[in-house]
Each structure stands twice: as structure tokens, then as C-alpha cells.
Amino acid sequence: MSEQKFLAPPQVTFYTKAGCHLCEDARDMLDDIAAQTSFELTEIDIRSDLEIFEQYRYRIPVIVINETILIEGRIDYSELAHALGSTQESARKQYTD
């Protein structure tokens, strides 16, 4: 079997809400990075669930990659791109070693 069948793209969860300018900036960054790096994106509006709202309301935007919170608040493009690139590189190494 080819290596591609084993490599799943990183799972990215993006916690956001309407009217959040930092969230809009982060979403634009995710769109830009998606043109270069493959990942599965789930976008969650924190207002859709009271528990999620309480957990993230002062922290958004929050980006979780493979169930680990990596970045929140003011997000730096290079930090986000590196995090997504590193995640894919780690997966590649796991299956080629």
C-alpha cells in the first residue's frame, strides 16, 4: 500500500464567533495556509453551545490541531503555518521510520 493511504491530514478545529476581528484574521490565515498544506478544518461558533462559550469566550480565536490547543488569541501567521507543517512532517516520519 502506498504511504498516502496511511497519512491522514491534521484535524484542525477553529473556535470562533461572528464579529471577532481576530477570528476573521485567523480564518484568512487558515485559508491561505490551506492553499499550501492539507488539513481537515472544523469551524465551531462558540455561541452554539453554552459550555464551549464559557470555555473559550475570552480566548478566541482558538486553533486546536489534532486535539491539542496550539494557538489562541492574537495568532501569528508563521507560527500557525509552522504548527500545521510540523504536524504533517511528524505524521510522515511516523510512517516512514
C-alpha positions in Angstrom: 0.0 0.0 0.0 1.2 3.5 -0.7 2.2 5.9 2.1 -0.6 8.2 1.2 -3.3 5.8 2.4 -1.8 5.9 5.9 -1.3 9.7 6.2 -4.4 11.5 7.4 -4.3 15.3 7.2 -4.2 17.1 10.5 -7.5 17.7 12.1 -7.9 21.4 12.8 -10.7 22.8 15.0 -11.2 26.5 14.9 -13.2 28.1 17.7 -14.6 31.5 16.6 -17.7 33.8 16.7 -19.1 36.4 14.4 -17.9 39.9 15.0 -14.5 38.8 16.3 -11.8 40.6 14.2 -9.0 38.4 15.4 -11.1 35.4 14.4 -11.6 36.9 10.9 -7.8 37.4 10.6 -7.1 33.8 11.8 -9.6 32.4 9.3 -7.9 34.3 6.5 -4.6 32.8 7.6 -6.1 29.3 7.6 -7.4 29.8 4.1 -4.0 31.0 2.9 -2.3 28.0 4.5 -4.8 25.6 3.1 -3.6 26.5 -0.4 -0.2 25.1 0.6 -0.9 22.5 3.3 -3.6 19.9 3.5 -5.7 19.7 6.7 -9.3 19.0 7.7 -11.0 22.1 9.2 -13.9 22.1 11.6 -15.2 25.6 12.5 -17.2 26.0 15.7 -19.1 29.1 16.6 -18.7 29.2 20.4 -22.2 30.7 20.8 -23.7 27.4 19.6 -23.0 25.7 23.0 -23.0 27.3 26.4 -20.2 25.0 27.7 -18.0 25.8 24.7 -18.9 29.5 25.1 -17.8 29.6 28.7 -14.6 27.7 28.0 -13.4 29.9 25.1 -15.2 33.3 25.2 -12.2 35.2 26.4 -9.6 33.2 24.4 -10.9 33.2 20.8 -9.8 32.6 18.3 -8.6 29.2 19.4 -7.0 26.7 17.0 -6.7 23.1 18.0 -4.6 20.7 15.9 -5.1 17.0 16.5 -6.9 17.6 19.8 -4.1 19.8 21.2 -4.7 23.6 21.7 -1.8 25.1 19.9 -2.7 28.8 19.3 -5.1 31.2 20.8 -5.8 35.0 20.9 -3.6 37.0 18.5 -2.3 34.5 16.0 0.9 34.8 14.1 0.9 33.5 10.5 4.3 32.0 10.6 3.6 30.2 14.0 0.4 28.8 12.6 2.0 27.7 9.3 4.8 26.1 11.2 2.4 24.2 13.5 0.5 22.8 10.6 3.7 21.9 8.6 5.3 20.3 11.7 2.2 18.2 12.3 2.3 16.8 8.8 6.0 16.2 8.9 5.6 14.3 12.2 3.0 12.1 10.6 5.2 11.4 7.6 8.2 10.4 9.8 6.0 8.1 11.8 5.1 6.1 8.8 8.5 6.1 7.1 10.7 5.2 10.0 
